[in-house]
Amino acid sequence: MREYLLVFLVAAATTYLLTVVAREIALRTGAVAKVRDRDVHAVPIPYLGGLAMLGGLVAAYAVARELPFLSRSGPFVFRDAGVVLIAGALICAVGVLDDLFELDALTKLGGQVLAAGFLIAFGIQYIFFPGPGGVQITIDSAQGALLTGFVVVATVNAVNFVDGLDGLAAGIVGIGALAFFVYSYQLSNINDLTLATTGALLSASLAGACAGFLPHNFHQARLFMGDSGSMLIGLVLSASAVTLTGQFSADQLGDTGGGTSLVPTLLPLLLPVLVLVVPLADLVLAVVRRTRAGRSPFAPDKQHLHHRLLEIGHSHRRAVLIMYLWAALVAFGTVLMSLYSDRPWTWVAVGSMAAVTIALTFLLPKLHHPPEIGPLAEEGTGDGTGEDGGGTPGHPFPEGA
């Protein structure tokens, strides 16, 4: 655990320091969120935060290779993690080009598919799924490749879509990464296996990179992660989950102390999706909403979940924190149910978390007066990635994603 903590801190510190460099590069190259009629930020905000986050991930990987325990792990751990980082660098490069030249949606999708294809080509893909009683449901290579590509691309776009308030995407992905680290670490511990796994290493590094970026990105943001960051962290999180089925057998994934309950067996299968259920739900609702209205799924609107929180009276910062709470409820609730569903305290803990989250979401706006339109408009919204780019001056909600 101490070495994973060091990996987290290295990723956080490196990202925090490199953010200053990334901001300078963005200003010199013109990669900035320009002030448009529909935006609320009063001055241009630099992009390219993804470059700092990539630097943090690489630094954490390099340090981990030299640590006494992790350096003695199986060769596949660093080999697979290296493949994920190369794919991350590829998709980050696509994001940098988009931040500089505003690529069209089809070109960005092509870059996402290319990065996912790189993962698959080097063996990072779904191999099997656990069934009840330790049964292993094996899928052929083509099916695994298609499913992996779909999950990776969907996660990348889900993170991109949810990136609508300062600090929102980095916080939600960081929470998801922490939850997935706990799951990977405890899964190894429960099964008396080596604690050095690709999933744990990548998720600890990713959580650190997100933590290091947040001080620069939380409202008021001094730097936006841009598509270079949102696509990078989406790919790394989804790839971390994909590596799980290649490093644990079906009976190990299914036997996590849950007795005869099917919960521990089924939830590990759903965990990659549930960790990002908030942005994924937002993505699905946006596509359905726009398609039903006869518009393109990529057409911007102001009906995302974070916009609705602003509508019911939450402030910018509070809306972000509420989204954090929902992400933590789903992610850590899933982990607890996966690992300890046979323990009575698990149900009490998850139920208490849900009650507190629901109460804070719907009762706080009634206890506090909704913010006035003027001050809220001055705050600004959006990390400047994906569709979000701010709102109309004098209007509290962005017209972006």
Stockholm file with secondary structure:
# STOCKHOLM 1.0

chainA/1-401         MREYLLVFLVAAATTYLLTVVAREIALRTGAVAKVRDRDVHAVPIPYLGGLAMLGGLVAAYAVARELPFLSRSGPFVFRDAGVVLIAGALICAVGVLDDLFELDALTKLGGQVLAAGFLIAFGIQYIFFPGPGGVQITIDSAQGALLTGFVVVATVNAVNFVDGLDGLAAGIVGIGALAFFVYSYQLSNINDLTLATTGALLSASLAGACAGFLPHNFHQARLFMGDSGSMLIGLVLSASAVTLTGQFSADQLGDTGGGTSLVPTLLPLLLPVLVLVVPLADLVLAVVRRTRAGRSPFAPDKQHLHHRLLEIGHSHRRAVLIMYLWAALVAFGTVLMSLYSDRPWTWVAVGSMAAVTIALTFLLPKLHHPPEIGPLAEEGTGDGTGEDGGGTPGHPFPEGA
#=GR chainA/1-401 SS CHHHHHHHHHHHHHHHHHHHHHHHHHHHHTCEECCCTTCCCSSCEECCHHHHHHHHHHHHHHHHTTSTTGGGSCHHHHHHHHHHHHHHHHHHHHHHHHHHHCCCHHHHHHHHHHHHHHHHHTTCSCCEEECGGGCEEECCHHHHHHHHHHHHHHHHHHHHHHCCSTTHHHHHHHHHHHHHHHHHHHHHHHTTCCSCCHHHHHHHHHHHHHHHHHHHHSSSCSCCCHHHHHHHHHHHHHHHHHTHHHHSCHHHHHCSSCTTCSHHHHHHHHHHHHTTHHHHHHHHHHHHHHHHTTSCTTCCCSCSHHHHHHHTTCCHHHHHHHHHHHHHHHHHHHHHHHHHTTSHHHHHHHHHHHHHHHHHHHHHHHHSCCCCHHHHHHHCCCCSCTTCCCBCTTCSSBSCC
#=GC SS_cons         CHHHHHHHHHHHHHHHHHHHHHHHHHHHHTCEECCCTTCCCSSCEECCHHHHHHHHHHHHHHHHTTSTTGGGSCHHHHHHHHHHHHHHHHHHHHHHHHHHHCCCHHHHHHHHHHHHHHHHHTTCSCCEEECGGGCEEECCHHHHHHHHHHHHHHHHHHHHHHCCSTTHHHHHHHHHHHHHHHHHHHHHHHTTCCSCCHHHHHHHHHHHHHHHHHHHHSSSCSCCCHHHHHHHHHHHHHHHHHTHHHHSCHHHHHCSSCTTCSHHHHHHHHHHHHTTHHHHHHHHHHHHHHHHTTSCTTCCCSCSHHHHHHHTTCCHHHHHHHHHHHHHHHHHHHHHHHHHTTSHHHHHHHHHHHHHHHHHHHHHHHHSCCCCHHHHHHHCCCCSCTTCCCBCTTCSSBSCC
//
